[in-house]
Amino acid sequence: MTDRALEGVRIIEVCDETGSYAGKLLADLGADVIKVEPPGGGIERKTGPFLKGAEPGPDTAIGFWAHNSSKKSVVLDLDTAEGQARAKQLVLSADVLLEDNPPGWLAARGLGYAALHAEHPRLVYTSITGFGQDGPHAGYAYSDIVGQAMGGVMTLAGEPADPPNMIYGNQGNISASINAAQGTLVALLHAESTGQGQHVDVSAQESLSMSQETAMQTWDLQKRNRIRTGERGAIPIALPATGIYECKDGYVSLFVLAPAGEDTPSLIDWMRDCGMAEDLDEEPYASLIPQLNMAWITQVMGNIELATQHVPALAHIHAVMQRFFRSLGAKEAYEEGQTRRLLVGLVSTPKDLGENTQLRARGWFPQVEFDYLGRSIEFPGGPYRLSETPVQIGRPPRLGEHTAEVLASLG
């Protein structure tokens, strides 16, 4: 195996929940990521869930594990002169500083970009904050729910009758971390070629705003706000072969009307093979089904007279399909549907993902050894695969595990 992609790159990370995923992405690629933590650890180390059967504490927090694999941990109190001096030594020995503190917080401790850049011109200094380093909101308080609200995605999530919905999984932090990792790599490439580092300024609000697809352009070009459309999308009726269908033991998501895969008649063939096509081979359904694609639906729904004419038949076809899928197991519906080249997706639970045949076949779940627990624990794999310099996921560090080793190396 060749060297890992970021072998030889040293990164000092002063991040908690907002930016820690950025450090993980770079550490799993081989960078030497040294996480500087406060005494007692940060928010992620103190937040459950904790490993089942183990004492809850900073070394058993599952959320911390998920975002801090492959790193080292050094405990420094950055509110003391000694901690600040040691942190500065670390940064001056590194290629990158990755931090997610409020603007000015590190500068007040002698660790701001201007001061460090003057002594270490090649340094890439990446800051991840809620709203960026400048502007009237730069100093505003941030958490993931604030980022989702200010980024605009909450107003588009959920059903029309709902209040704005928060997307699961701290997506503001994750989006900002992904962009921070990308920006850091670009700046690192520039520093290696020119000898000149720079400040990479990442805003969670801006990162999430990019997740809205055409919502901002709709306002810019049409002066119209996109609104929550829920499962049905922009068309306000239940369409056959589109949306969520209940099965015996779960759900599948269908988008057979999309211009990909096989069309609706192939789904009817499947239903017929199972003896559950009911009256769909009769009129008016038989002549309507071959036309059922998104282009036809869009044309019909733009004409109120045509829409009124076809809505009862569409509703009946949808109801027959509902009965068909309720007779199947969710995994069975997914696998047989895909065998027939229909756009069917299993609405996966975490258990489903853990047992997913495709992920298992590709070896996506590595076993990570936890020596201090005397066992190995399965982790999700990397978000990409590099054929020559693969991702390798190492154990997340215990709090302060590498303090003595790393500080001794500084002299």
N, C-alpha and C positions, 0 to 999 in steps of 0.2 A: 504494500500500500504506500502511496506517495504521501508527502507531507500534507497536513490539513490546510484548507484554503487560507486561513488567517494565522498560520503558524508564525511565531516571531513577533506578532503585534501585541503590544501591552496596552491594556485599557484599564483606567481607574474609574470605577463606577460609584457615584454617590447618589444612588437612586433608591426609592422605595416603590410603592405600588404603581406610580404613573409610568416610570421608565424602565423598570426591571426587566420587562420582556425584551427590550432592545438589547440589553446586555446578554441575555440568554441566547438570542439569535446569533450574536457574534462569538460568544463563548463556545457554543456547540460547533462552530466552524473552526475552532482551534485557537482563537485569540486567548491570551492570558488575561482574563478579566478578574481584577481584584476589587471586590465589593467592600467599600468602606462603610461600616455600620456604627450606629451610636451604641453606647453601653445599654444592654438589655434588648437590642434589636429594634427594628422598625415595625410599622403597621402590619406588613405581610406576615412577619414571624409571630404576631400575636393574634392573628385572625384565623378562626376555624374555617373548615373542618380540620380536625387533627387525625393522625393515623389511628385507626381503630385498634383498641387494646393497648395503646401506648400512652404514657403520661403527656397530657397536653402541655406544650411548651414551645420555645423558639426553634427547636430542632425536629419537631414533628408536625409542623403546619403544612398541610398539603398544598395550599395556595402558594406559599413561599417556594416549595419544591418545584411547582410547575413553572415558575418564572425565573428560577435561579440555578438551574442545572449547570454543571461544568465550571462554576466560578470558585474563587477563593474568598474567604471572609477575613477581614481585618477590622477590629474594633478600635475606633478612635473617637475621642470626645472633641468635636470641632468647636465647642464653646470654650476650650482651654488653649492657651498659647502652645503647649506641647503638642496637642492634637493637631492644631493648625500647621505647626512646623513639620510634623511627620507627614501630614497629608500633602503638603507642598513638595516635600522630598519625593513622595510617590509619584505625584503628577509630573514632576520634572524628569522622572525616569521613564515616562510612558509616551506613547504615541497619541493617545486619545483620553480625554476626560469626558465622561458621560454623566450628566446630572439632571435631576428633576426638581430642584428646589425653587422657591419663589424668586423672582428676579431680584438680584442684589444680595441675596442671603449669603452666597459664597463670597462675593466681593467684600462684604463686611467682615469676613474672616480671612482676608488676604489671599483669597483663592478665586478672584474674578478673572474674566478673560483677559482684560487689558494687562493686568499685572503679570499673569503667567505667560502670555504671548510675548511680552518684552524679554523674558528670560529664556523662552523656549519657542522660537518662531515657527517650528514645524508642528506644534501641538494643534490637534483638532479638538475643539472644545464644543461639545454638543449639549445643548440645553433643551429640556422637554418641560413645557409648562402648559397651563390651561389656555392662555391667550397670547403667548409670545412675550418677547423681551421689552417691547415698547407699545405705545398706543394707550388710550385712556383706560383700558381694561387690564393692562398688564399686571397690576397689583391685586386684581380681584381674586377672591378665594375660589379654589377649584376642587372638584371631585368628579368622578366619572359621570354621575347623574347630571351635574351642571354642564359638563362637556356635551353630553348627548342633547340636552335642552338647547344650549347655545349653538351647537353645530347644526341644528335643524332636523335631525333624524327622528326625534320624538314625535314631532307633529305629523309625520308620515307613517308612523308605525301603529298598527292595530286596525280595528274595524271602525267604520265611520261613526258609529254611535258611542265609541269609546272616548275617554279622555286620551291625551297623548300617552303613548306607551314607551317605557324604557326597554331597550333591546337587552337581552340577557348577555352577561359575560364581560362587563367592563370594557365595552367596545371603544370608548373614548381613549382609554389608556392603551389598549392594544393597537388602535389605529395610529396613535401618536408614536408608540414604540416602533412599529414597523417603518414609519416614515423616518424616524430618527436613525434606525439602523441603515436604511438606504442612504440618507444624507451623509452619515458618518463615513460610509464606504466610498462615496464619491469624493468627499473632502480628503479622505486618506489617500486616495489615488492621486489627487492633485498635489498633496503635500509631498508624496514620494517622488513626483516628477519635477516639482519646482522648488521644494524645500520650504514652501510657505503654507502654514496651517491657516485655519479660519474658524470663525464662530458659526456653528450650525444651529439655527434658531427654529425650534419645532413647536407649533401650537396645536393642542388637541382640538380646539375649535375648528381650525383650518383643516386638520386632518379628517375630521368627521364630516365637514361640509363637502368633501370630495366624494362621500358615499351616497349622495342624494341623486345620482345619475343626472337626469335632465331637469330636476326641480328648480335649480337656480336659473338655468337658461330659459325655463318657462316663464319665470318672472321677468328676466331681462328682456326677452323678445316679445312676450305676449302680455306682460303686466297682469299675470294670473297666477295665483297661488295654487300649487298642487296640494291636494288634501288626502287624508287617509282614505284608502279604497278597500282595505281589508282583503280577504281571500278572493273576492270576485273581481278585483281589479277595477278598471274604468267602466266596465259594462255591468249595469246594476241588476243582472239576473243570473241565476245559476245556469251555467253553460254545460252541456254534456261533455264528458271526457276532459274536463278542466277543473282543477281545484282539488280539495281534500275529500277523499272517500274513506268512509269507515269500513274496516274489515272485522273479522271475528276477534282478533287479538291486537288491534292497533289501527294504524292509518297508512294509506299511501297517498301520494300527491301525483296527479295526472296533468299533463299538458299535451294531450294528443292533438289538439287543434293547432299547435305550433308547426311552423314549416320545417320540421325535422322528424326523422323516424317515419314509421308507417302511419297511415291516416285512420280516421274513424272506422271505415269499413273493416279494417283488420281487427279492431277491437270487437266489432259485432261478430266477426267470424269466430273469435275466441268464445264469446258468449254463446253463440250457436253450438259450438263444439261441446259446451258444457250443458246444453239444453236449457239455457237461461236467456235466450234472445226474446222470449215472450212474443209480442205482436210486432216487433220491429221490422219484420219482413213484409209487413202489410203497409198499405197507404194510410195516412200521408207520410209515414216515416221512411219507407223504403226508398222513395225518390229524394228525400231530404238528406239522408245520411251521407251519400257520396259527396254532397256539397259542403259538409261540415268541416271547414277549416277557418283559420283566423281571418283571412282575406274576405271570405264570404260573410262571416259574422260581423266584421267591421262595416261592411257595405250595408248589411241589413239593419244594424243598429243605428246607422245614420239616417234611416228613412222610417219615420214613426209609423207610417201605414204598413210597410212590410214587416216591421218589428211586431206590431200588434197581431198581424196575421200568423206569424211563425212562433210566437212565444209559447202558446199551449203545447205545440208539438215538441219544442225544445225541452220544456219542462217534463213532458212524459218520457222522452228518451233519457233524460237525466235521472228520473226516478227509477227506470228499469235498470240503468247502470248502477245506481245505489244498491238495489237489491242484489245484483250480481256480485259486487265487491263485498257485501256483508256475508256472502256465503264462503268467502275465501279467507285464509290466513294472510296477514300482511306480507310476510316474507314470500309466501307462495305467489301472491299477486304480483309482487315486485319481480321475482325471478322469471315467472312465466311471461309476464308482460314484456320484459326486456328480451327474452328469447324470441318473442314475436316482433321485436324492434319497435315497441311502443314506448313513448316517453312516460314511464312509470317510475316513481322514486319511493323508496321506503322512508316513512317519517320516523327516523331512527331515534331511539332512546340511547342514553349512554351505554346501557347493557347491549343494545343492538350493535353499537359501534365496537364494543369490546369483543363481540362474537362475529363481527363482519367477515365474511369469507374472503373478500377481496383484500382487506387490510391484513388479514392473517396470512394470506398467500404471498403478499409482498413483504412480509416480515416487518411491518410498520411499528410493532410494539417491542422495543428493546428492553432487555432485563438490565436494570441498574443495580449494582451491588452497594448495599448499605452496611459497611463493616461494623459500625457501632450498634446496629440493630441485629446483626447476625443473619441477614436475609437479603434476598434480591427483591426488587419491586419493579413492576412493569410500568413503563412510561410511554406516553404518546411519542411518536417519532417526529422527525424534522418536517418542516413545511415544504421542503424541496429535496431533490436527490442530485448529488453531484457525482458523476461516474468516477472521477479521478481523485477528488478530495472530499470524501463523504462526511456528512454530519456524524459526529459521535457524541452521545449524550452521557455526561459524567454526573456523578452524585452531586446534589446541591450541598454546599458547605454547612457545617455546624457553626453556630455563632462564635466568631473570633477564632476559628480553628487554625487559621494561618497567620495570626498576628505576629507571633514570635519569629516565625520563619521569614516572613516578608520584611519585617522591620530589621531583622539581623542582616538581611541581604543589602540593606541601604548603608550599613556601617554606623 
